[in-house]
């Protein structure tokens, strides 16, 4: 057995296995952290671009909802005032009827 070639502890590689593994794991961790950092920057940039594009439509939607709510309450008051001479009822019952109509309409809209 003396004529056989002796194999070193590195088994043909230039460095020991634990050192190579540590270097490879460290490189992988560095690459993973770099990827996470780049993805976070991409997310921030996407959110900023989305906010710039959605600001005006959100403001228009908010104004439309506010005007719709104001018009709805005025319409209910107009309904109550119209019911008073039409069905010859008291103010209280006309406004109660208008309030119940508004409650039913809003619950139907909210259910959809």
Beta strands, then each sheet from edge to edge (+ up, - down):
end
